[in-house]
Amino acid sequence: MKQRMQAGREPSRILRCELGARIRGLRRRRAWSQERLAGLCGMSVSHLARVERGQTEVTLGTLLLIARPLRITISRLLAGIPS
């Protein structure tokens, strides 16, 4: 049973990791530190770091907070990430 539950979480973890890597890449292309993006988003650096590492579930509200200073739509942020 535990293996089945973990297998069900695997796609979610992959999605979180790919999304986090995309956010990290966009941030780095702008030569922004995590501190700068977190400040622009109004979130803590530790929360942004967890998002970039794929260690936390990301809400729509969090995606909006991150997308706005990056000047990207949520649909473009998610484009090409397997669901």
C-alpha positions in Angstrom: 0.0 0.0 0.0 2.8 2.4 0.9 4.5 1.8 -2.4 1.3 2.5 -4.3 0.9 5.8 -2.4 4.5 6.8 -3.2 4.1 5.9 -6.8 1.0 8.2 -7.0 3.1 11.1 -5.7 5.9 10.6 -8.2 4.3 12.6 -11.0 3.6 15.5 -8.6 7.2 15.5 -7.5 8.4 15.5 -11.1 6.1 18.4 -11.9 7.2 20.4 -8.9 10.9 19.8 -9.7 10.5 20.8 -13.4 8.5 23.9 -12.4 11.1 24.8 -9.8 13.9 24.4 -12.3 12.1 26.7 -14.7 11.6 29.4 -12.1 15.2 29.1 -11.1 16.3 29.5 -14.7 14.2 32.5 -15.3 15.5 34.1 -12.1 19.1 33.4 -13.0 18.7 34.7 -16.6 17.9 38.0 -15.0 20.9 37.7 -12.7 18.6 38.0 -9.7 19.4 36.4 -6.3 16.7 34.4 -4.5 16.6 37.3 -2.0 15.7 39.7 -4.8 13.0 37.6 -6.3 11.5 36.7 -3.0 11.4 40.4 -2.0 9.6 41.2 -5.3 7.2 38.4 -4.7 6.6 39.3 -1.1 7.5 35.8 0.2 10.3 34.4 2.3 13.6 33.3 0.7 13.2 29.9 2.3 9.8 29.4 0.7 11.1 30.4 -2.7 14.1 28.1 -2.3 11.7 25.2 -1.5 9.7 26.0 -4.6 12.8 26.1 -6.8 13.9 22.7 -5.3 10.4 21.2 -5.9 10.0 20.5 -2.2 6.6 22.1 -1.7 3.3 22.2 -3.4 2.7 25.4 -5.2 -0.6 27.2 -5.2 -2.1 29.3 -7.9 -1.6 32.3 -5.7 2.1 31.5 -5.3 2.5 31.1 -9.0 1.0 34.5 -9.6 3.3 36.1 -7.0 6.3 34.6 -8.8 5.1 35.2 -12.4 4.4 38.9 -12.0 8.0 40.1 -11.3 9.3 37.7 -13.9 6.9 39.2 -16.4 5.6 35.9 -17.5 2.1 34.4 -17.6 1.3 31.3 -15.6 0.5 29.5 -18.8 4.0 30.2 -20.2 5.5 29.3 -16.9 3.8 25.9 -17.1 4.1 25.3 -20.9 5.9 22.1 -21.8 6.0 20.7 -18.3 4.5 17.2 -18.4 1.4 16.9 -16.3 
